[in-house]
Amino acid sequence: MPRISSTDFVRTPGLYQDQAQREPVIIVKHNREHAVIVSAEEYRRLKRRDRLVFRAGELSNADIAAIRAARPAPEAAAFDDEIA
């Protein structure tokens, strides 16, 4: 991801807004990552991936049973080495 200073962004925002259509752009302020510009399409994609969070006590017995019965897809075995 390209990194630009906040000063550069203020000077030519359109340039970086256009670049953000292709890839995220990190804006750096005082040598720290301050913001990231992404396309509206990428933002909507990320928002669709938002999850609802529940406390364990809020789950029904049916939910708990379904979780216990769930099994990973066979292709998930490719990630087993990450557990070790």
C-alpha positions in Angstrom: 0.0 0.0 0.0 1.3 3.4 -0.8 2.0 5.7 2.1 1.7 9.5 1.7 2.1 12.4 4.1 -1.0 14.3 5.1 0.6 17.4 3.5 0.8 15.6 0.2 -2.8 14.6 0.5 -4.0 18.1 1.3 -2.1 19.4 -1.8 -3.5 16.9 -4.3 -6.5 15.0 -2.8 -8.0 14.1 -6.2 -4.8 12.2 -7.1 -5.0 10.0 -4.0 -8.7 9.6 -4.2 -8.2 8.2 -7.7 -5.4 6.0 -6.6 -7.7 4.6 -3.8 -10.0 3.3 -6.5 -7.2 0.8 -7.3 -5.7 0.2 -3.9 -5.9 1.5 -0.3 -3.7 4.6 0.4 -2.3 5.2 3.9 -2.0 8.8 5.0 0.8 9.4 7.5 0.7 12.3 10.0 3.7 13.0 12.3 5.3 9.7 11.2 2.3 7.7 12.2 -0.4 6.0 10.2 -3.3 8.3 10.6 -5.9 7.3 8.0 -6.5 4.9 5.1 -8.5 5.9 2.0 -10.3 3.1 0.2 -12.8 3.1 -2.6 -16.5 3.3 -1.8 -16.8 -0.2 -3.3 -14.1 -1.6 -1.0 -15.7 0.1 2.0 -19.1 -1.5 1.2 -17.4 -4.9 0.8 -15.8 -4.5 4.2 -19.0 -3.4 5.8 -20.8 -6.4 4.5 -18.3 -8.5 6.4 -19.2 -6.8 9.8 -20.2 -9.3 12.3 -22.7 -9.3 15.1 -21.2 -10.2 18.4 -23.0 -12.2 21.0 -22.1 -13.1 24.5 -22.0 -16.8 25.2 -24.9 -16.5 27.6 -27.1 -15.0 24.9 -26.8 -18.1 22.7 -29.8 -20.5 22.7 -29.3 -24.2 23.4 -30.0 -24.8 19.7 -27.2 -22.4 18.8 -24.8 -24.1 21.1 -25.7 -27.5 19.7 -25.2 -26.3 16.2 -21.8 -24.9 17.1 -20.8 -28.2 18.7 -22.0 -30.2 15.6 -20.2 -27.9 13.1 -17.2 -29.3 11.2 -14.7 -27.5 9.0 -14.8 -27.9 5.3 -12.2 -30.4 4.0 -10.2 -27.6 2.3 -9.7 -26.0 5.7 -7.2 -28.7 6.5 -4.7 -26.6 4.5 -4.5 -24.3 7.5 -3.8 -27.0 10.1 -0.1 -26.2 10.1 -0.9 -22.7 11.5 -2.2 -24.2 14.7 1.0 -26.0 15.5 
